[in-house]
């Protein structure tokens, strides 16, 4: 199991990233300031670091420089509200492996995490998710059933991938919103119900079960 260090001082975002990564099989540790981030990155055995630039006590640039100076070569994905070209270049030239700006969608972060961990992963890359007569190709974003093969939009793909990675599990609307639409979602929105309906039209209504008062489940 890959271990990921999350260095983020905004509790809401840290919790959002932590829950999403754990749900996808990763082990995580959260720190909330730059001093702790550097000390933990140096002493801990991590496979990846998700690093916020705007950390208290020591900013992300200092943490990154300290890691590389200590010869810690762990891949780093910078996560920040700063979106200027100068900051992007500075982060990458300082030794970061990737750069994401806030707000962000979790599925994009997850894709980047998987990409950075892939080099050291000795297991074959999973490219197709299967459940019953459903088959989702993660590369082409196409779903195949007994009846047809359908192209999916980005949201439909993220929604179906979530169901296929948790078959038989009841997923609440809040969980789906958080994973597919990000930490900045509106909890009162009916967007989940709308997308479930469109997905049912493509894969067949019998595949996604409504659990009254709770949410949805891949049957």
LUMTIVO-697040 format. One line per 5 residues: for each residue z, x, y of C-alpha. Coordinates in pm, 1 decimal, padded with zeros to 6 digits. Layout:
<atoms>
Z X Y; ...
</atoms>
This chain:
<atoms>
00000.0 00000.0 00000.0; -00104.7 00144.0 00337.1; 00170.0 00191.2 00597.4; 00090.5 00111.3 00960.4; 00298.2 00196.8 01266.8
00276.6 -00061.9 01547.3; 00378.4 00080.8 01885.1; 00390.6 -00220.7 02118.8; 00656.7 -00324.6 02372.6; 00540.1 -00687.2 02414.1
00737.7 -00864.1 02142.0; 00494.0 -01155.3 02110.2; 00196.6 -00927.3 02047.7; 00391.2 -00694.4 01818.5; 00503.1 -00989.5 01607.4
00149.4 -01132.6 01600.3; -00000.8 -00804.0 01477.6; 00286.1 -00743.3 01235.9; 00258.6 -01084.2 01067.9; -00118.0 -01060.5 01038.7
-00115.1 -00713.8 00884.3; 00163.2 -00802.3 00640.9; -00027.0 -01115.5 00535.2; -00318.2 -00889.1 00447.8; -00113.6 -00659.1 00228.8
-00006.7 -00380.4 00465.3; 00341.8 -00237.3 00515.7; 00438.3 -00215.6 00884.6; 00696.1 -00060.3 01116.0; 00734.4 -00169.1 01480.2
00858.5 00048.4 01768.6; 00883.0 -00064.3 02130.6; 00876.0 00253.4 02343.7; 00685.7 00579.4 02364.1; 00968.7 00811.5 02262.6
01028.9 00613.0 01944.2; 00654.4 00592.7 01879.4; 00609.4 00969.0 01894.7; 00920.3 01048.3 01689.5; 00831.2 00790.6 01423.7
00466.5 00893.4 01405.5; 00565.1 01258.0 01356.0; 00842.6 01203.6 01102.2; 00707.0 00899.2 00919.5; 00438.9 00891.4 00653.0
00185.5 00651.4 00803.2; -00177.3 00583.4 00723.7; -00259.4 00436.5 01066.0; -00107.0 00386.6 01411.9; -00177.9 00087.7 01638.5
-00080.9 00224.5 01979.4; -00032.8 00040.2 02308.6; -00102.4 00249.6 02618.7; 00151.7 00076.1 02844.9; 00466.0 00177.0 02660.1
00794.0 00239.4 02847.5; 00953.7 00588.2 02864.2; 00634.7 00761.2 02747.8; 00289.9 00604.1 02776.3; 00037.3 00588.7 02495.8
-00164.3 00882.9 02624.8; 00146.2 01104.4 02604.7; 00225.2 00975.1 02257.0; -00128.2 01051.1 02142.3; -00122.5 01400.6 02292.1
00216.8 01465.4 02131.8; 00090.7 01353.7 01791.5; -00217.3 01573.3 01802.3; -00016.7 01869.6 01936.3; 00218.2 01829.4 01637.3
-00090.4 01829.0 01412.8; -00039.1 01465.9 01313.0; -00394.2 01357.1 01228.9; -00312.8 00995.4 01142.2; -00591.9 00761.5 01265.4
-00499.6 00583.4 01590.6; -00630.0 00253.6 01724.1; -00542.7 00211.0 02091.2; -00449.9 -00143.1 02193.2; -00425.7 -00201.9 02565.6
-00481.6 -00431.3 02862.3; -00660.2 -00147.1 03040.9; -01034.9 -00200.0 03011.5; -01184.2 00058.8 03246.3; -01442.4 00305.3 03117.4
-01221.5 00593.1 03235.2; -00930.6 00478.6 03018.9; -01158.5 00422.5 02720.0; -01306.7 00771.5 02746.3; -00965.1 00928.5 02806.4
-00822.7 00759.4 02500.0; -01106.4 00861.5 02271.9; -01122.6 01215.4 02406.8; -00743.9 01239.9 02368.1; -00777.4 01192.8 01994.7
-00786.3 00817.1 01938.5; -01017.3 00685.9 01667.1; -01078.9 00342.4 01815.2; -01003.4 00138.6 02127.9; -00938.4 -00236.7 02167.4
-00860.9 -00428.6 02484.8; -00632.1 -00729.1 02520.1; -00670.0 -01019.0 02469.1; -00814.3 -00972.6 02121.1; -00874.4 -01169.9 01802.9
-00683.3 -01063.6 01496.8; -00987.5 -01063.7 01267.3; -01150.2 -00799.5 01489.2; -00839.5 -00581.6 01479.4; -00818.6 -00627.7 01101.8
-01182.1 -00519.9 01063.2; -01113.9 -00204.0 01262.7; -00797.4 -00130.8 01064.5; -00990.5 -00161.2 00738.9; -01265.5 00061.8 00873.4
-01022.8 00338.8 00972.4; -00839.1 00322.3 00640.3; -01153.9 00308.9 00432.2; -01217.2 00685.7 00433.4; -00894.8 00761.3 00250.7
-00905.8 00455.5 00026.4; -00995.7 00543.4 -00329.7; -01045.0 00181.5 -00437.4; -01391.2 00026.3 -00409.9; -01454.8 -00164.1 -00089.9
-01427.9 -00538.9 -00136.5; -01746.3 -00696.4 -00003.1; -01741.6 -01042.0 -00164.5; -01458.0 -01296.0 -00192.4; -01480.5 -01547.1 -00477.8
-01288.6 -01862.8 -00562.0; -01424.7 -02124.0 -00801.1; -01786.8 -02184.0 -00707.4; -01737.6 -02037.7 -00358.1; -01865.4 -01687.8 -00284.1
-01830.5 -01533.5 00063.9; -02026.1 -01217.9 00144.4; -01821.5 -01021.0 00398.9; -02122.8 -00820.4 00513.2; -02376.2 -01096.9 00576.0
-02124.7 -01374.1 00662.2; -02298.0 -01607.0 00417.8; -02121.6 -01846.1 00182.3; -02275.1 -01953.3 -00145.3; -02184.7 -02268.6 -00339.3
-02347.4 -02436.9 -00639.1; -02565.0 -02633.4 -00399.1; -02669.0 -02386.3 -00129.7; -02625.2 -02068.0 00071.1; -02513.7 -02114.2 00431.2
-02486.5 -01884.2 00733.2; -02152.0 -01905.1 00911.6; -02057.7 -01862.5 01275.4; -01795.3 -01598.6 01356.7; -01515.3 -01858.0 01369.8
-01628.3 -02035.5 01054.1; -01643.6 -01701.2 00875.1; -01293.4 -01600.4 00990.2; -01155.9 -01940.0 00888.4; -01311.6 -01934.8 00541.3
-01208.2 -01573.1 00485.7; -00849.5 -01670.8 00567.9; -00859.1 -01952.6 00311.9; -01017.1 -01731.6 00045.6; -00756.1 -01460.4 00091.6
-00480.1 -01721.6 00044.6; -00615.9 -01959.1 -00222.8; -00387.2 -02248.6 -00307.1; -00153.2 -02167.9 -00016.7; -00087.6 -02430.0 00249.2
-00182.4 -02284.9 00588.6; -00039.8 -02457.4 00893.6; -00252.3 -02521.0 01200.6; -00035.3 -02270.2 01389.0; -00100.1 -02000.4 01128.2
-00472.6 -02066.0 01138.5; -00482.0 -02065.5 01519.1; -00288.6 -01739.3 01533.0; -00509.9 -01563.3 01279.5; -00851.6 -01690.9 01384.1
-00810.7 -01754.9 01757.9; -00554.7 -01487.6 01846.5; -00208.6 -01472.0 01998.7; -00321.9 -01649.2 02317.6; -00401.6 -01977.9 02142.8
-00309.3 -02324.6 02270.9; -00076.5 -02480.2 02008.1; -00179.2 -02829.6 02120.8; -00549.2 -02773.5 02055.4; -00739.1 -02966.9 01787.4
-00990.1 -02683.8 01741.9; -00867.9 -02614.0 01385.8; -00947.4 -02970.1 01275.7; -01289.9 -02949.8 01437.0; -01378.3 -02625.4 01257.9
-01240.8 -02745.5 00925.7; -01479.0 -03043.4 00951.9; -01779.5 -02819.6 01024.8; -01683.4 -02586.9 00740.8; -01649.6 -02879.3 00500.0
-02002.4 -02989.0 00586.1; -02130.9 -02646.8 00481.7; -01925.7 -02580.7 00166.5; -01834.0 -02931.6 00053.8; -01536.9 -03142.4 00160.4
-01369.4 -03110.0 -00179.3; -01294.3 -02739.2 -00128.2; -01051.0 -02777.2 00164.2; -00763.1 -03015.7 00109.5; -00564.7 -03176.0 00391.8
-00190.0 -03153.7 00327.2; -00046.4 -03434.3 00538.9; 00203.5 -03319.6 00798.7; 00157.3 -02952.5 00707.3; -00196.3 -02820.3 00730.7
-00482.4 -02727.9 00497.4; -00524.2 -02566.4 00159.4; -00818.2 -02419.9 -00032.0; -00817.3 -02632.9 -00347.1
</atoms>
